[in-house]
Amino acid sequence: MGALQASASGGSAASIELFRSLFDRELPYVWTTLRRLGIAERDREDLCHEVFFRVHQRLATYDPSRPAKPWLCAFAVRVASEHRRRAHVRSEDLGGEDDAAGLAVAPHTTSEHKELVDRALDALDLDKRAVLVLHDLDGETVPEIARGLGVPEGTVYSRLRSARMEFTAAVRRLTRREG
């Protein structure tokens, strides 16, 4: 275990600084990732806190020489997945919230296109959606995604291929349906 990692587990000044640096630099990324994973705006703040709570607990496992985003995305995917399972059993309707996934798309893209992308992403299961977002929107490499999510590279390639096919089919289906 490296000196920084050893000190991170003990709550030292170095671990506090590392956590603060990750939090300050990557909070917008985690927020956006949760949004891209389909988390409603009303739940995002709490889930961001949950992600960073878990990051703090596992800070000793973070390797600062590696990109932080795939590592953080793995936390966000797990938190979003648990949230969806909990949301599945509760029947809460706050009514009227229209919360688009808000993908980082070109500024000239219309709100209708963003909504179409959001709805097509909603058609994907969370594992495929996470890989598609990490690779195609965040620009992460397959090896980094695999390490971050803790799955083999072949699994990432397979999910990415399936996600692209399902996303394309969903877009076609939605555009045909809407004329």
Secondary structure in CASP SS format (residue, H / E / C, confidence):
PFRMAT SS
TARGET T0000
AUTHOR 0000-0000-0000
METHOD secondary structure of the structure
MODEL  1
M C 1.00
G C 1.00
A H 1.00
L H 1.00
Q H 1.00
A H 1.00
S H 1.00
A H 1.00
S H 1.00
G C 1.00
G C 1.00
S C 1.00
A H 1.00
A H 1.00
S H 1.00
I H 1.00
E H 1.00
L H 1.00
F H 1.00
R H 1.00
S H 1.00
L H 1.00
F H 1.00
D H 1.00
R H 1.00
E H 1.00
L H 1.00
P H 1.00
Y H 1.00
V H 1.00
W H 1.00
T H 1.00
T H 1.00
L H 1.00
R H 1.00
R H 1.00
L C 1.00
G C 1.00
I C 1.00
A C 1.00
E H 1.00
R H 1.00
D H 1.00
R H 1.00
E H 1.00
D H 1.00
L H 1.00
C H 1.00
H H 1.00
E H 1.00
V H 1.00
F H 1.00
F H 1.00
R H 1.00
V H 1.00
H H 1.00
Q H 1.00
R C 1.00
L H 1.00
A H 1.00
T H 1.00
Y C 1.00
D C 1.00
P C 1.00
S C 1.00
R C 1.00
P C 1.00
A H 1.00
K H 1.00
P H 1.00
W H 1.00
L H 1.00
C H 1.00
A H 1.00
F H 1.00
A H 1.00
V H 1.00
R H 1.00
V H 1.00
A H 1.00
S H 1.00
E H 1.00
H H 1.00
R H 1.00
R H 1.00
R H 1.00
A H 1.00
H H 1.00
V H 1.00
R C 1.00
S C 1.00
E C 1.00
D C 1.00
L C 1.00
G C 1.00
G C 1.00
E C 1.00
D C 1.00
D C 1.00
A C 1.00
A C 1.00
G C 1.00
L C 1.00
A C 1.00
V C 1.00
A C 1.00
P C 1.00
H C 1.00
T C 1.00
T C 1.00
S H 1.00
E H 1.00
H H 1.00
K H 1.00
E H 1.00
L H 1.00
V H 1.00
D H 1.00
R H 1.00
A H 1.00
L H 1.00
D H 1.00
A C 1.00
L C 1.00
D C 1.00
L H 1.00
D H 1.00
K H 1.00
R H 1.00
A H 1.00
V H 1.00
L H 1.00
V H 1.00
L H 1.00
H H 1.00
D H 1.00
L H 1.00
D C 1.00
G C 1.00
E C 1.00
T C 1.00
V H 1.00
P H 1.00
E H 1.00
I H 1.00
A H 1.00
R H 1.00
G H 1.00
L H 1.00
G C 1.00
V C 1.00
P C 1.00
E H 1.00
G H 1.00
T H 1.00
V H 1.00
Y H 1.00
S H 1.00
R H 1.00
L H 1.00
R H 1.00
S H 1.00
A H 1.00
R H 1.00
M H 1.00
E H 1.00
F H 1.00
T H 1.00
A H 1.00
A H 1.00
V H 1.00
R H 1.00
R H 1.00
L H 1.00
T H 1.00
R H 1.00
R H 1.00
E H 1.00
G C 1.00
END
